[in-house]
Amino acid sequence: MPKYLVEAHFTTEGAKGIAKEGGTARRKAVAKLMEGAGGKLESYYFAFGGADAFVVVDLPDNVTAAALSLAVNKSGAVTSKTIVLLTPEEMDQASNKAMDYRAPGH
């Protein structure tokens, strides 16, 4: 199952919700959301600095990941960026796949 890293930024509204309900409640809600989408929450970490949370999830496909991203971002409480993660084995497969690429100007 494809793996994704979600970088989350809470709006003022979202931060108030975290302060009210707590971090473990947010992790539980995200785990339930992922399971409902046919996926699984691998890890959920809060952070400070550039992002408020980093979440690693397994999801069935990119369409599901996009649907979840839309649902989260349209809530108004969070903005997120989703990054597709590749295993070292997938990178091996990619490096062995021949591509006929011509760089600009060459």
N, C-alpha and C positions, 0 to 999 in steps of 0.2 A: 504494500500500500504506500503511495507517495507520502512523503514527509514534508511539512511546511514549518517555517519559523514566522511567527506573527509578532511584529513590533507594535505595541499599543501605546497610544498617547491619550490620557484621560482629559476630557474637557473639565471645566469647573463643576458641571453637573455630575460627571462621572466620578471625580475625586470626592465629592460630597457623598455619593453612594458608597464608595469604598470606605470612607471614614465612618459611615453609619452602619454598614453591614459587615465590614471586616474583610480581610484578605482570603480567609479560608472559604467564606461564603461565595466570593467571586470565583475562586478556583473550582468549587463544586458546581456553580452555575455553568461555567465554561465546559467542564467535563460532561455535564448533562447535554449541553448543546452539541458537542462533538459526537457523543453516542447517538443522539437523535439524527445526526447527519450520516450515520454509518461509519464514523471514525472513532478516534481515541485520543485523549489528552495524554501526552507523554510527560510534559513538565510545564510548570507555570511559576515564573519568578517575577517578583516586583523589583523595580530598579529606580534609581533617581539619577538625574543628569539629562541625557538626551531623550530617553524613553521612559515610560512609567512601568511597562511590563514586557517580558519576553515569554512567548508561549510556543511550545513545540507540539505539533499535532500530527497524527496520521489521518489522512482523509482518502476517500475512494478515488478522487480524480480532481482535475483542475476546475471543472464546472462546479463541483461541490465547494471547493475552496473559494471560488469567485462568488457563489451565492452567499456563503457565510460572510465574506468580506463586505458585500453589499448590506447584509442585515446588520452587521456590527456598525458600519460607518453611517448608515442612515438613522441609527438610534439617536445620534446627537450627543451621546455620552462618551464616545470613544472615536478616535480616528486610528486607523491601522494601516500597516504595510505588510503584505504577505510575500514571503520569499520561498521559492521552491528549493528544497534541499536534496542533494544527490549523495548517495553512498559512494565510498571509494570504488566499489565494484561497478557501479553505474558510470563512474568517471573512467574506469578501465575500458568499458564498452564504448564510451564516447571517443576515447583516444584511439581506439582500433577501427573506428568507422571512417573510411576515406571520404574526404570532401574536396571537391575541385573549386577552391576559392581563389579569386584574383583580387588582390588588394587594390584600392583606388590608386590610380596613377602608374600601375605596373602592367 
